[in-house]
Amino acid sequence: IGYQEANRNEGILNIANSVNTSFYVESQLRIAPIFGFNNSPITTVLPIDKGGQFIAFFHNPGAFDPDGDSLSYKLTTPKQAEGTNVGGYRDPNDAAFYGDYERGNEAMDSPPIFELDPITGTLTWDAPDEPGEYNVAFVIEEWRQIEGQWFQLGVVTRDMQIIIERTDNERPELIIPDDICVEVRILMATMF
């Protein structure tokens, strides 16, 4: 099952000529009597997210499967048509988007990372440098165990926008108090 729409947003930094590039997503379903009733995974978080320049970015699609099937996640390249990747795609942590690539992470002590946890689905980009709009894509795979064997029931593609902005907002510094034990004594008075 696929959906195609002409023209992505203009000015997407990691897709060459984005305004003249189609948007395409697809899902795959396997239908067989052995699998029984099945629903596709549902995502609860919108595929448009914002992040701050020089600050580690995290996104989780909040995916779950109504049938309790197991989910796994993989990065993929955004598509412009069935079987066709967008032209000129670069991962958001490409050196072209950094002033100092070797110190591009939030701690400024190593190159930036861009990865997807295959179990939790958390996308991590540590850390964006150039402000602007980026597109990334990943797939959510649905698995079911039948008689001790795992079968892939389907794949859902998420093509999402990440908008990186300059910000002076900083994470709060938490001051954790010492772990103390408080003993409470309750005195009961008898009234006459």
C-alpha positions as CSV (number, residue, x, y, z in Angstrom):
1,I,0.0,0.0,0.0
2,G,1.6,3.3,-1.1
3,Y,0.9,7.0,-1.0
4,Q,2.6,9.5,-3.3
5,E,2.2,13.3,-3.2
6,A,4.0,15.8,-5.5
7,N,6.5,18.2,-3.9
8,R,8.0,18.1,-0.5
9,N,8.6,21.4,1.4
10,E,11.1,23.8,-0.2
11,G,14.5,24.1,1.5
12,I,14.8,20.7,3.2
13,L,18.5,20.8,4.0
14,N,19.3,17.1,3.6
15,I,17.3,16.4,0.3
16,A,18.6,18.0,-2.9
17,N,16.0,20.1,-4.7
18,S,13.3,19.1,-2.2
19,V,10.6,21.3,-3.6
20,N,10.6,19.2,-6.8
21,T,10.9,15.9,-5.0
22,S,7.8,13.8,-4.4
23,F,6.8,12.4,-1.0
24,Y,6.2,8.7,-0.9
25,V,5.5,6.3,2.0
26,E,4.3,2.7,1.9
27,S,3.2,-0.1,4.2
28,Q,3.3,-3.8,3.6
29,L,0.9,-6.4,5.0
30,R,1.1,-10.2,4.9
31,I,-2.3,-11.9,4.8
32,A,-2.4,-15.6,5.5
33,P,-4.8,-17.8,7.5
34,I,-2.0,-18.9,9.8
35,F,-1.6,-15.3,11.1
36,G,-5.2,-14.8,12.0
37,F,-6.7,-11.4,12.8
38,N,-4.2,-8.5,12.6
39,N,-4.0,-4.7,13.0
40,S,-1.1,-2.6,11.8
41,P,1.0,-0.7,14.4
42,I,-0.3,2.6,15.6
43,T,1.9,5.6,16.2
44,T,0.8,8.1,18.9
45,V,3.3,10.9,18.2
46,L,3.1,13.2,15.2
47,P,5.8,12.9,12.5
48,I,6.8,16.6,12.8
49,D,9.1,17.4,15.6
50,K,11.4,20.3,16.7
51,G,14.8,20.4,18.2
52,G,17.4,22.9,19.2
53,Q,20.7,23.8,17.7
54,F,23.7,22.1,19.5
55,I,21.3,20.1,21.7
56,A,20.8,16.3,21.5
57,F,17.5,15.5,19.8
58,F,15.3,12.5,20.7
59,H,12.1,11.3,19.0
60,N,10.0,8.2,19.7
61,P,7.0,7.5,17.5
62,G,5.1,6.1,20.5
63,A,4.3,3.0,18.4
64,F,2.2,0.1,19.8
65,D,0.5,-2.9,18.3
66,P,-3.2,-3.4,19.3
67,D,-2.7,-7.2,18.9
68,G,0.4,-7.3,21.1
69,D,2.7,-8.2,18.3
70,S,6.4,-7.4,18.7
71,L,7.8,-4.3,16.9
72,S,11.3,-3.5,15.7
73,Y,12.7,-0.4,14.0
74,K,15.2,0.3,11.1
75,L,16.4,3.5,9.5
76,T,15.7,3.8,5.8
77,T,16.1,6.5,3.1
78,P,13.1,8.6,2.3
79,K,11.4,7.7,-0.9
80,Q,10.0,9.7,-3.8
81,A,8.3,6.8,-5.6
82,E,7.9,3.1,-5.2
83,G,11.4,1.6,-5.1
84,T,13.0,5.0,-5.6
85,N,15.0,6.8,-2.9
86,V,14.9,10.6,-2.9
87,G,17.9,12.1,-4.9
88,G,20.7,13.7,-3.0
89,Y,19.7,12.5,0.5
90,R,22.2,12.9,3.3
91,D,21.8,11.8,6.9
92,P,21.3,14.8,9.2
93,N,24.7,14.2,10.8
94,D,26.5,14.5,7.5
95,A,29.7,16.6,7.9
96,A,28.2,19.2,5.4
97,F,25.9,20.4,8.1
98,Y,28.6,21.0,10.7
99,G,31.1,23.8,11.4
100,D,33.3,21.4,13.5
101,Y,32.2,17.9,12.7
102,E,34.8,16.2,15.0
103,R,33.2,18.0,17.9
104,G,29.6,17.9,16.7
105,N,27.9,16.2,19.5
106,E,26.3,18.1,22.4
107,A,29.3,17.4,24.7
108,M,31.5,18.8,22.0
109,D,33.9,15.8,22.4
110,S,33.2,13.6,19.4
111,P,31.4,13.5,16.0
112,P,27.6,13.7,16.0
113,I,25.6,10.5,15.9
114,F,22.3,9.7,14.2
115,E,20.8,6.4,15.1
116,L,17.6,4.5,15.8
117,D,17.2,2.0,18.6
118,P,15.9,-1.2,17.0
119,I,14.0,-2.2,20.1
120,T,12.5,1.0,21.5
121,G,12.2,3.0,18.3
122,T,13.9,6.1,19.8
123,L,15.7,8.2,17.2
124,T,18.8,10.0,18.5
125,W,20.6,12.8,16.8
126,D,23.4,14.1,19.0
127,A,23.5,16.9,18.1
128,P,22.1,19.1,15.3
129,D,24.3,22.0,14.2
130,E,22.8,23.8,11.1
131,P,19.3,25.2,11.8
132,G,16.6,24.3,9.3
133,E,14.3,21.5,8.2
134,Y,15.4,17.9,7.7
135,N,13.6,14.8,6.6
136,V,14.3,11.3,7.8
137,A,12.6,8.0,7.5
138,F,12.4,4.7,9.3
139,V,10.3,1.5,9.2
140,I,8.4,-0.1,12.0
141,E,8.3,-3.9,11.5
142,E,5.6,-6.0,13.0
143,W,6.4,-9.6,14.2
144,R,4.3,-12.4,15.6
145,Q,5.5,-15.7,17.0
146,I,3.5,-18.7,15.8
147,E,4.4,-22.2,17.1
148,G,7.9,-21.0,18.1
149,Q,8.7,-19.3,14.8
150,W,8.8,-15.6,14.2
151,F,6.9,-14.2,11.2
152,Q,7.0,-10.6,9.8
153,L,3.4,-9.5,9.4
154,G,4.0,-6.1,8.1
155,V,6.1,-2.9,7.7
156,V,5.0,0.7,8.2
157,T,7.2,3.5,6.9
158,R,7.4,6.8,8.8
159,D,8.8,9.8,6.9
160,M,9.2,12.7,9.2
161,Q,10.3,16.3,9.5
162,I,12.7,17.6,12.1
163,I,12.9,21.3,12.4
164,I,16.0,22.6,14.1
165,E,15.9,26.1,15.6
166,R,18.4,28.4,17.3
167,T,17.5,28.6,20.9
168,D,18.8,30.0,24.2
169,N,16.7,27.6,26.1
170,E,18.9,25.3,28.2
171,R,18.1,22.1,30.0
172,P,17.5,22.7,33.7
173,E,20.2,21.7,36.1
174,L,18.7,19.4,38.8
175,I,20.0,19.6,42.3
176,I,19.3,16.3,43.9
177,P,19.1,16.5,47.7
178,D,21.0,14.0,49.7
179,D,19.2,10.8,50.4
180,I,18.0,11.1,53.9
181,C,15.7,9.1,56.1
182,V,13.1,10.9,58.1
183,E,11.5,9.2,61.1
184,V,8.1,10.3,61.9
185,R,6.6,9.8,65.4
186,I,3.0,10.3,66.1
187,L,2.1,11.2,69.6
188,M,-1.4,10.6,70.5
189,A,-2.9,12.6,73.3
190,T,-5.9,11.4,75.3
191,M,-8.4,14.0,76.1
192,F,-10.6,13.8,79.2
